[in-house]
Amino acid sequence: MEILWWIEDSWLGMLVSSSQWGYPIVLSLHAVGMAVLVGVSLILASRALGIARAISVTAVGPYWNVAIGGFVINLLSGTALFMGSASTLFFNTAFHIKLIGVVIGLALTWWLVKTCIRGDGEVTAKHRKIAAASIVGWAIALIAGRLIGYFS
C-alpha cells in the first residue's frame, strides 16, 4: 500500500485527483485516445469480417499507425488516471478485467494487421475468428472500463 499512496501523492497523482481541471482534461484525452484506438481497430476487424468488400483489405492497413497514436494517448492518460487513485484502482476487479480486455483486443488486432492486412490481403476463416475475438476483447475493455466506478 505504501507504494500506491506514494503514487497518489506524486505531482501527477495530485494533479489528477485534486485539481479542478486535471481529472476532466486527462479523462477527455483518454476518451479521445480510446475512440481512435478502438474505432480504427473495429474498422480493421470489420473489414476482415467482410464489411465493405469493395475496399481492399490491404488498403485499411495504414490506419493501424493512427491506432498506435491512439494507444499512446490512452497509455499516457490511463497511467495518469491510475496515478490519481492508485490505492483503489489496484484492487478494483473491473479495472483488472478492463486491462485484460485491452491486452486481448490490442494483441489480436495487431496479429490481424500483421498476418492479413499488411500481409497478402487474403482473409481466411482464421482471420475472421481473430477479428471477431478482437471485437469481443474491445467490448470487454469498454464495458469493464465503464463499470470501474461501480466496483470497489
C-alpha distance (Angstrom), angle and dihedral (degrees) to the residues before:
residue distance angle dihedral
M1 . . .
E2 3.80 . .
I3 3.80 92.6 .
L4 3.81 91.4 47.2
W5 3.80 90.9 53.4
W6 3.81 89.7 46.0
I7 3.82 89.1 53.6
E8 3.81 91.1 49.8
D9 3.82 91.0 48.2
S10 3.82 93.1 51.8
W11 3.80 117.3 108.4
L12 3.82 91.6 -103.3
G13 3.80 93.3 46.1
M14 3.79 90.2 51.0
L15 3.80 92.1 45.2
V16 3.80 90.9 54.9
S17 3.80 97.9 40.6
S18 3.78 103.5 34.5
S19 3.78 111.0 28.8
Q20 3.78 123.6 85.9
W21 3.82 95.6 -125.0
G22 3.81 104.1 25.0
Y23 3.79 98.7 84.5
P24 3.84 97.5 41.6
I25 3.81 92.6 48.5
V26 3.79 94.8 47.1
L27 3.82 91.9 44.2
S28 3.81 90.2 50.3
L29 3.80 90.7 51.3
H30 3.81 88.5 49.3
A31 3.80 90.7 52.6
V32 3.82 92.2 49.2
G33 3.80 92.3 47.7
M34 3.80 90.4 47.8
A35 3.80 92.3 49.4
V36 3.80 90.9 52.1
L37 3.82 96.7 43.2
V38 3.79 98.6 41.9
G39 3.80 94.0 36.0
V40 3.80 93.8 54.7
S41 3.81 91.1 41.7
L42 3.81 90.1 53.7
I43 3.80 91.0 48.6
L44 3.81 90.8 52.1
A45 3.80 93.1 46.1
S46 3.80 92.7 44.7
R47 3.79 91.1 52.5
A48 3.81 89.9 50.9
L49 3.81 88.4 50.9
G50 3.80 89.9 57.1
I51 3.80 104.6 -96.4
A52 3.84 113.6 141.4
R53 3.79 94.9 13.1
A54 3.81 90.5 178.8
I55 3.81 87.9 72.7
S56 3.78 115.9 75.4
V57 3.80 114.4 -116.7
T58 3.78 90.1 -129.5
A59 3.83 91.1 53.7
V60 3.81 91.4 69.9
G61 3.82 93.3 52.1
P62 3.83 97.3 92.6
Y63 3.80 89.9 60.6
W64 3.81 88.2 70.8
N65 3.82 86.9 76.3
V66 3.81 88.5 57.8
A67 3.82 89.2 50.4
I68 3.80 89.9 52.8
G69 3.81 88.0 55.4
G70 3.80 89.0 53.3
F71 3.80 89.5 49.1
V72 3.80 91.6 54.0
I73 3.82 90.6 50.5
N74 3.82 89.7 48.5
L75 3.78 93.7 46.7
L76 3.80 92.9 52.0
S77 3.80 96.4 41.4
G78 3.81 92.5 42.1
T79 3.79 90.4 52.3
A80 3.80 89.8 50.9
L81 3.82 91.2 48.9
F82 3.80 90.0 49.8
M83 3.79 90.6 50.3
G84 3.80 89.9 55.2
S85 3.81 92.7 61.9
A86 3.79 107.1 9.6
S87 3.81 95.8 146.2
T88 3.80 92.4 60.9
L89 3.81 101.1 33.3
F90 3.80 92.8 51.4
F91 3.81 89.1 66.4
N92 3.83 97.9 36.3
T93 3.82 113.2 116.1
A94 3.81 93.9 -156.5
F95 3.82 89.3 53.4
H96 3.81 90.5 53.9
I97 3.81 91.4 48.2
K98 3.81 89.8 48.9
L99 3.80 91.7 53.5
I100 3.80 90.8 49.2
G101 3.82 90.1 50.1
V102 3.80 91.3 50.0
V103 3.80 92.2 50.3
I104 3.82 91.5 48.2
G105 3.81 94.1 45.6
L106 3.80 94.1 44.9
A107 3.80 95.6 44.8
L108 3.80 94.8 47.0
T109 3.80 93.4 45.1
W110 3.81 90.3 48.9
W111 3.81 90.1 49.4
L112 3.81 90.7 48.9
V113 3.80 91.5 50.7
K114 3.79 92.3 46.6
T115 3.81 98.2 47.1
C116 3.77 103.5 32.0
I117 3.76 116.7 12.5
R118 3.80 98.0 41.8
G119 3.78 91.6 29.9
D120 3.76 125.5 67.2
G121 3.81 94.0 -46.7
E122 3.78 94.6 -118.0
V123 3.79 111.9 139.1
T124 3.79 113.4 -149.5
A125 3.79 131.3 -176.0
K126 3.81 87.5 -99.1
H127 3.80 90.5 56.2
R128 3.80 91.0 50.5
K129 3.82 90.2 52.1
I130 3.81 90.6 49.9
A131 3.81 90.2 49.2
A132 3.81 92.4 50.2
A133 3.81 91.8 46.9
S134 3.81 91.2 50.0
I135 3.80 90.1 53.5
V136 3.81 89.3 51.5
G137 3.82 90.1 49.2
W138 3.80 91.6 52.2
A139 3.82 91.3 46.3
I140 3.81 90.2 52.7
A141 3.81 90.6 49.4
L142 3.80 93.5 49.0
I143 3.80 95.8 45.9
A144 3.81 94.1 43.9
G145 3.80 90.3 46.8
R146 3.77 90.1 54.7
L147 3.83 90.6 48.8
I148 3.81 95.1 53.2
G149 3.79 91.7 94.4
Y150 3.81 91.5 54.5
F151 3.81 97.5 51.2
S152 3.77 124.0 72.0
